């Protein structure tokens, strides 16, 4: 819905460390109110909206958006999630201080039937690697990674449903360094 999308964009634009650019990928046709909301946020010079004629799926559209970006660091987020104000600062500080390739964190899930459940993930690289053998060790909508590491790993594949796990698995077995922050970074 367009109101949730606008709140999500606000949560990015109001970060304590403001992004250099925001790439929005509209994956195929969307309702008019959402299309109008994309136009509204696109007036900001930092926001670049790309509209795909047909839906190619989450992995394909994310890969397309990342390849249109110019920054050294990529933060992933869904169109209806809310990033906490210090998310980017925490992640960039950790990536830079420890020479990491991928940094994520906890999420808080909210819905009418599930109030504020925190989804925790392993924190240290060794534990992330171990868990990554069986299931995704990252909360996808919290990840920030080095663009060069992403591209070198081949990026998101057009696999529906497990595009994040596939990417993380390939990056882990290629030797890229991961870590998670023991704080909620995104409200989902």
TARAVEN-V900035 format. One record per residue. RES is the residue in one small letter. OMEGA is omega in whole degrees, -180 to 180 (none if undefined). Layout:
BEGIN
RES/OMEGA + RES/OMEGA
END
This chain:
BEGIN
x/-172 + x/179 + x/178 + x/178 + x/-180 + x/176 + x/179 + x/179 + x/177 + x/-179 + x/176 + x/-176 + x/-179 + x/179 + x/175 + x/172 + x/-172 + x/-180 + x/176 + x/179 + x/176 + x/-180 + x/176 + x/178 + x/177 + x/-172 + x/180 + x/-178 + x/177 + x/178 + x/-177 + x/-178 + x/178 + x/177 + x/177 + x/179 + x/177 + x/178 + x/-179 + x/-178 + x/-178 + x/177 + x/176 + x/-176 + x/180 + x/-175 + x/177 + x/180 + x/177 + x/-180 + x/177 + x/-176 + x/179 + x/-180 + x/178 + x/178 + x/-175 + x/-179 + x/-180 + x/-178 + x/176 + x/179 + x/178 + x/-179 + x/-179 + x/180 + x/175 + x/-176 + x/180 + x/-177 + x/177 + x/-178 + x/-178 + x/173 + x/-178 + x/176 + x/174 + x/-173 + x/-179 + x/180 + x/-178 + x/177 + x/175 + x/-170 + x/-178 + x/-176 + x/-175 + x/-179 + x/179 + x/-177 + x/180 + x/178 + x/-179 + x/178 + x/-176 + x/-176 + x/-177 + x/-178 + x/179 + x/177 + x/-177 + x/177 + x/176 + x/179 + x/-179 + x/171 + x/171 + x/-180 + x/178 + x/176 + x/-179 + x/-178 + x/-180 + x/-177 + x/172 + x/171 + x/180 + x/176 + x/-179 + x/179 + x/178 + x/-173 + x/-172 + x/-175 + x/-177 + x/179 + x/177 + x/179 + x/-179 + x/-180 + x/-179 + x/177 + x/-173 + x/180 + x/-176 + x/-178 + x/-177 + x/168 + x/-168 + x/-174 + x/177 + x/-171 + x/168 + x/-179 + x/175 + x/-179 + x/-178 + x/178 + x/178 + x/-177 + x/-180 + x/-180 + x/-179 + x/177 + x/178 + x/173 + x/179 + x/179 + x/-177 + x/174 + x/-179 + x/-177 + x/179 + x/179 + x/179 + x/180 + x/-178 + x/179 + x/-180 + x/180 + x/179 + x/-178 + x/176 + x/175 + x/177 + x/-175 + x/-177 + x/169 + x/174 + x/178 + x/-177 + x/177 + x/174 + x/179 + x/-176 + x/170 + x/-175 + x/none
END
